[in-house]
Amino acid sequence: MVNVINYLIDYQLDHILTTILLYLDPASLHAAKQVCRTWHECVSEQIWERKYIRSLVQQTHLKRWKEGAFEERRFQSFSGPDVSIYSLCCDEYSGVAGLNNGLAKVFDINTCIFKFLLNCRKGFDMSEDCNYGVRTAIGDDVIVCGSSDGGLGVWDKRSFEQLYKGCEEKITSVKLAKSVILAVSSDKVNVMKHDKTRNTVENVATLRDFGSGAMNMVDCDGDWVL
């Protein structure tokens, strides 16, 4: 059986290959990159490293979203009538829903199946009533959650091992920038770093002198302004 993709690569039929790849959504393109080294280089070079082609992918799927040409999928949190979603974040594999009860739930983004429950409270008892909202962030290797009662936790994204648990003031936002973790409270920003080799998290620095305005210096839905 002829492998059409490899055939197109071998004979440098780039224009045909690009046309085929443009039928894939970003998640499928990412999956195609995992097949082998040749496919990885092909998708990277033909799609992601070419600004115009990359913009076509974005425009195509933005148009589908606006026109409603997508499959609706529902995630069930099973958390009770008084529990609501406080924040959301996701990557191509997992979605993390921060709830208003000091907990966060992780779901498989493709199957919508519940995967793990994260305790973001200061204490370890998850049976107590709690009405603290949870901010969430997901990176390449870890998930970070911070609650409005000051609980801050970092988990390994794959094994869900808890790598860090701390107690701060009210957490108003969390962000991830590769291995750097930023957690904002009312008047300071805690800077931590994830060591991939040892799979540990340590405090690096605390940025202060914001007065009461640290939470106002951060746009929780956009860029950090420090």
C-alpha positions as CSV (number, residue, x, y, z in Angstrom):
1,M,0.0,0.0,0.0
2,V,1.3,3.4,-1.0
3,N,1.7,5.9,1.8
4,V,0.4,9.0,0.2
5,I,1.8,11.5,2.7
6,N,5.3,10.0,2.5
7,Y,5.0,9.9,-1.3
8,L,4.2,13.7,-1.5
9,I,7.1,14.4,0.9
10,D,9.6,12.3,-1.1
11,Y,8.6,14.0,-4.4
12,Q,8.5,17.5,-2.8
13,L,4.8,18.1,-3.8
14,D,4.6,20.7,-1.1
15,H,1.5,22.6,-2.5
16,I,-0.6,19.4,-2.6
17,L,0.6,18.4,0.9
18,T,-0.2,21.8,2.3
19,T,-3.7,21.6,0.8
20,I,-4.3,18.3,2.6
21,L,-2.9,19.5,5.9
22,L,-5.2,22.5,5.9
23,Y,-8.2,20.2,6.3
24,L,-6.9,19.2,9.7
25,D,-7.7,21.2,12.9
26,P,-4.8,22.2,15.2
27,A,-5.3,19.2,17.5
28,S,-5.1,16.8,14.5
29,L,-2.1,18.6,13.2
30,H,-0.4,18.2,16.5
31,A,-1.3,14.5,16.5
32,A,0.1,14.1,13.0
33,K,3.4,15.5,14.2
34,Q,3.7,12.6,16.7
35,V,3.7,9.9,13.9
36,C,7.4,10.0,13.0
37,R,10.3,12.5,12.6
38,T,9.4,13.0,8.9
39,W,5.8,14.0,9.6
40,H,6.9,16.2,12.5
41,E,9.3,18.1,10.3
42,C,6.7,18.3,7.5
43,V,3.9,19.8,9.7
44,S,6.3,22.1,11.4
45,E,7.8,23.4,8.1
46,Q,4.7,23.4,6.0
47,I,2.2,24.8,8.5
48,W,3.6,26.3,11.7
49,E,6.8,27.9,10.4
50,R,5.0,29.6,7.4
51,K,3.2,32.7,8.7
52,Y,0.7,32.9,5.8
53,I,-0.3,29.2,6.0
54,R,-0.5,29.4,9.8
55,S,-2.9,32.3,9.5
56,L,-5.1,30.3,7.1
57,V,-5.5,27.6,9.7
58,Q,-6.5,30.2,12.3
59,Q,-8.9,31.9,9.9
60,T,-10.5,28.7,8.8
61,H,-11.3,27.5,12.4
62,L,-12.3,31.0,13.6
63,K,-14.8,31.1,10.7
64,R,-16.2,27.6,11.7
65,W,-16.5,28.8,15.3
66,K,-18.4,32.0,14.3
67,E,-20.7,30.1,11.9
68,G,-21.4,27.4,14.6
69,A,-19.9,24.7,12.4
70,F,-18.6,22.7,15.3
71,E,-19.7,19.8,17.5
72,E,-21.0,20.9,20.9
73,R,-19.6,18.8,23.8
74,R,-20.8,19.1,27.4
75,F,-18.7,18.5,30.5
76,Q,-20.6,17.5,33.6
77,S,-18.9,18.7,36.8
78,F,-21.2,16.6,39.2
79,S,-20.5,19.1,42.0
80,G,-23.9,19.9,43.4
81,P,-26.5,22.5,42.8
82,D,-24.7,25.4,44.5
83,V,-21.3,24.8,42.8
84,S,-20.4,26.8,39.7
85,I,-17.4,27.2,37.4
86,Y,-15.2,30.1,38.5
87,S,-12.4,29.8,35.8
88,L,-11.4,27.7,32.9
89,C,-8.2,26.8,31.1
90,C,-7.1,24.1,28.7
91,D,-4.5,22.7,26.3
92,E,-4.9,20.2,23.5
93,Y,-5.3,17.3,25.9
94,S,-6.9,18.5,29.2
95,G,-9.4,21.1,30.4
96,V,-9.3,22.4,34.0
97,A,-12.4,23.9,35.6
98,G,-11.8,25.9,38.7
99,L,-14.9,25.8,40.9
100,N,-16.3,28.2,43.5
101,N,-15.8,25.6,46.3
102,G,-12.0,25.6,46.5
103,L,-11.6,22.6,44.2
104,A,-10.8,22.1,40.5
105,K,-11.6,19.3,38.1
106,V,-9.6,18.0,35.2
107,F,-11.3,16.6,32.1
108,D,-10.0,14.9,29.0
109,I,-10.6,17.5,26.3
110,N,-11.4,15.0,23.6
111,T,-13.7,12.6,25.5
112,C,-15.1,15.0,28.1
113,I,-14.3,12.3,30.7
114,F,-13.5,13.4,34.3
115,K,-9.8,12.6,35.1
116,F,-8.9,14.1,38.5
117,L,-10.0,16.3,41.4
118,L,-7.5,19.0,42.6
119,N,-7.8,20.3,46.2
120,C,-6.9,24.0,46.0
121,R,-7.9,24.9,49.6
122,K,-5.5,25.8,52.4
123,G,-6.6,22.6,54.3
124,F,-6.7,19.0,53.1
125,D,-10.4,18.3,54.0
126,M,-12.4,18.4,50.8
127,S,-15.7,17.4,52.6
128,E,-16.1,20.8,54.3
129,D,-18.3,23.5,52.8
130,C,-16.3,26.2,51.0
131,N,-17.1,29.1,48.8
132,Y,-13.7,30.2,47.6
133,G,-13.2,30.5,43.8
134,V,-10.2,28.9,42.1
135,R,-8.0,30.4,39.4
136,T,-6.4,27.9,37.1
137,A,-3.5,27.7,34.5
138,I,-2.1,24.8,32.5
139,G,1.4,24.6,31.0
140,D,3.5,22.0,29.2
141,D,4.2,20.0,32.4
142,V,2.2,21.3,35.3
143,I,-1.2,22.6,36.4
144,V,-1.4,25.6,38.8
145,C,-4.4,26.5,40.9
146,G,-4.9,29.3,43.4
147,S,-7.9,29.9,45.5
148,S,-9.3,33.1,46.9
149,D,-8.7,31.8,50.5
150,G,-5.0,31.7,49.7
151,G,-4.5,28.1,48.8
152,L,-1.9,27.6,46.1
153,G,-1.1,24.2,44.5
154,V,1.0,22.9,41.6
155,W,0.4,19.4,40.1
156,D,2.2,17.3,37.6
157,K,0.0,17.4,34.5
158,R,0.3,13.8,33.6
159,S,0.6,11.9,36.9
160,F,-1.4,14.5,39.0
161,E,1.3,14.2,41.7
162,Q,1.1,17.4,43.9
163,L,4.5,19.1,43.6
164,Y,3.7,22.1,45.7
165,K,1.2,23.3,48.3
166,G,1.4,26.6,50.0
167,C,-0.7,29.2,51.9
168,E,-0.7,32.7,50.7
169,E,-3.1,35.7,50.9
170,K,-6.1,35.8,48.5
171,I,-4.9,34.6,45.1
172,T,-6.3,36.8,42.4
173,S,-4.5,35.3,39.3
174,V,-2.1,32.5,38.3
175,K,0.0,32.3,35.1
176,L,2.5,30.0,33.5
177,A,5.3,31.0,31.2
178,K,7.2,27.7,30.3
179,S,8.8,26.7,33.6
180,V,8.0,30.0,35.5
181,I,4.9,30.2,37.7
182,L,3.4,33.5,38.8
183,A,0.8,33.8,41.5
184,V,-0.7,37.2,42.4
185,S,-2.1,38.0,45.8
186,S,-3.5,41.3,47.0
187,D,-0.1,43.1,47.3
188,K,2.6,40.9,45.9
189,V,3.5,38.5,43.1
190,N,5.1,35.2,44.0
191,V,7.5,33.8,41.4
192,M,8.2,30.1,41.4
193,K,10.0,27.7,39.0
194,H,9.3,24.1,38.0
195,D,12.5,22.0,37.7
196,K,11.7,19.5,35.0
197,T,14.7,17.3,35.8
198,R,13.8,16.8,39.5
199,N,10.1,17.5,38.9
200,T,10.0,19.9,41.9
201,V,8.8,23.4,42.4
202,E,10.6,26.1,44.4
203,N,10.1,29.7,45.3
204,V,12.4,32.0,43.3
205,A,11.3,35.5,44.4
206,T,8.6,37.7,45.8
207,L,7.8,41.0,44.1
208,R,6.4,43.5,46.5
209,D,5.8,47.3,46.8
210,F,2.5,47.1,44.9
211,G,0.7,48.5,47.9
212,S,-2.9,47.3,47.5
213,G,-2.6,47.3,43.7
214,A,-0.9,44.1,42.8
215,M,-4.3,42.6,41.7
216,N,-4.9,45.7,39.5
217,M,-1.5,45.4,37.8
218,V,-2.5,42.1,36.3
219,D,-5.0,41.6,33.5
220,C,-6.3,38.1,34.4
221,D,-7.7,37.5,30.9
222,G,-4.8,39.0,28.9
223,D,-1.2,40.1,29.4
224,W,0.7,40.7,32.6
225,V,1.6,44.3,33.3
226,L,4.4,44.3,35.9
